[in-house]
Amino acid sequence: MEPEKKPAAVVDCIGLYCPMPIAMTKEAIERLDVGEVLLIEADDPAAEEDIRRWANRVGHEIVKFEKDDGVMRFSIRKMK
């Protein structure tokens, strides 16, 4: 198993609601190099499905997902 990669960038979407978490995620991942990891923190309940669906559709990999007391943390590796 490959060691967990330190995120190259962090997007804080706490307190923001659709469409901001997904819009900020798209913008941030465009600035990364292929293979780098983006950490997104969000508390909008819709973000879980929105971000998963977006990552799957565009071909990025969710390498880690945590949900703790209403706060979700996604680690997404840029694949292309």
Disulfide bonds with the S-S distance in Angstrom:
none
